[in-house]
Amino acid sequence: QDIDSRCTIGIATPGTLNPDGSVKNSNTICLNGQPLQRDLETLLMRPVRLENDANCFALAEAIGGAGRGAHTVFGVIMGTGVGGGIVVGGQLLPGLAHIAGEWGHNCLEPDGPRCYCGRNGCVETFLSGPGFAADYQRLGGSTGLTPPAIVQRAQQGDGIARAALERLLERFGRALASVINILDPHAVVLGGGLSNLEALYSEGPEHIAQHVFDTNLKTPILRNLNGDSAGVHGAAQLWPT
């Protein structure tokens, strides 16, 4: 579409909006407190809808991705940070304070590492890509390795890497089971760079099942279908046709 035409714009961004329109809870901390939506609308001279990136991911996967057809979808981002979004009947569920789905800042281990949010032991400090790499280093592993490289070492018999992977899976199980016990979604869809780890699908469900309040895990844990484009698709869907 021509750049000069009056098109609508949807943007997926870390964090969400305060009632006054300023950004809050962004791990891109320079955005916090800034009137991003207002500034963009002023600059672009057209309406802008701004939504949390994990919410956009969840919306895209619920409407046209791995969660299509499921009534309640919990969309999970495990990348640079950890976030989540809830979609019920094709509609985002933002919550009273617009923090619904933010499982990344549930406390997993009170004595754990300091999170950018100012608290200790948040899920994000363990289940993000940087969190996994940092835990591997705390166990005595090499610095500078990516999550896929750590997993590759684990598969090759490296004891430290295998221990780090086991800790990741155990924490993944506890953290996600707490969400499933409350929300009981029809599908959980994983996204973000860490979601590419095959172990989350082959071994993760058994760790979740240990903490779910049921005889077994009925919730499917699904790989996303939209890849890195999920947030873009979700942002476009902020303007339903």
MOJO-V902710 format. One record per pair of residues at least 12 apart in sequence whose ideal C-beta (glycine too) atoms are under 8 Angstrom apart, sorted by the first residue. I is the first residue (numbers start at 1). GAP is how many residues later the second one is. Records with the same first field share a line. If there is no record, write none. Layout:
I=GAP, GAP
This chain:
6=40
7=39
8=38, 39, 41, 231
9=31, 35, 37, 38, 39, 40
10=38, 39, 40, 41, 46, 224, 225, 226, 227, 228, 229
11=29, 37, 38, 39, 40, 224
12=39, 40, 41, 43, 44, 45, 219, 220, 222, 223
13=13, 15, 18, 23, 37, 38, 39, 40
14=12, 13, 14, 17, 38, 39, 67, 69
15=12, 13, 16, 17, 37
16=35, 36, 39, 78, 82, 83
17=20, 33, 81
20=15
21=14, 16, 17
22=12, 13, 14
23=12, 13
25=74, 77, 80, 92
27=53, 54, 89, 97
29=87
36=14
37=13
49=186, 189, 190
51=41, 183, 184, 187
52=31, 33, 46
53=24, 30, 178
54=21, 22, 23, 29, 30, 31, 47, 48
55=20, 30, 37, 39, 46, 179
56=29, 174, 175, 176, 177, 178, 179, 181, 182
57=18, 20, 28, 134, 167, 169, 173, 174, 177
58=15, 16, 17, 26, 27, 28, 29, 34, 43, 131, 176
59=16, 26, 28, 33, 175, 178, 179
60=166, 169, 170, 171, 172, 173, 174, 177
61=12, 14, 128, 130, 163, 164, 165, 169
62=13, 25, 28, 127
63=24, 27, 174
64=161, 162, 169
65=124, 159, 160, 161, 165, 168
66=121, 123, 156, 157, 158, 159
67=20, 119, 120, 122, 155
70=115, 116, 117
71=17, 18, 115
72=14, 15, 16, 17, 111, 112, 113, 114, 115
73=13, 14, 15, 112, 113, 114, 115, 116
74=12, 27, 105, 106, 109, 111, 113, 114, 115
75=12, 26, 113, 114, 116
76=27, 100, 112, 113, 114, 115, 116, 119
77=27, 114, 115
78=49, 50, 51, 112, 113, 114, 115, 116, 117
79=49, 50, 112, 113, 114, 115, 116
80=48, 49, 50, 112, 113
81=23, 43, 47
82=21, 22, 40, 41, 42, 45, 46, 49, 110
83=18, 19, 20, 21
84=17, 18, 19, 20, 95
85=15, 16
86=14, 15, 97, 99
103=20, 72, 73, 75, 76
104=18, 19, 20, 23, 24
105=12, 14, 17, 18, 19
106=16, 17, 69, 72
107=12, 13, 14, 15
108=13, 14, 15, 17, 18, 63, 66, 67
109=12, 17, 62
112=13, 14
113=12, 13, 18, 21
123=48, 52
126=41, 42, 45, 49
127=41, 44, 45, 48, 67
128=66
129=17, 18, 63, 64, 65
132=15, 18, 32, 36, 62
133=12, 13, 14, 17
135=29, 32, 33
136=14, 24, 25, 28
139=21, 24, 25, 28
140=20
141=19, 20, 23
147=46, 47, 50
148=48, 49
150=14, 15
151=14, 46, 48
165=34
168=31
169=30, 31, 34, 35, 38
170=37
172=28, 32, 35, 36
173=31, 33, 34, 35, 36, 37, 38
174=33, 37
176=12, 28, 32, 45
177=31, 32, 33, 34, 35
178=33
180=28, 32, 37, 39
181=30, 31, 32
184=35
185=34
186=33
187=32, 33, 35
188=31, 32, 33, 34
189=33, 34, 35
190=31, 32, 33, 34
191=33, 39
195=28, 29
200=21
201=20, 22
204=17
205=12, 16
208=13
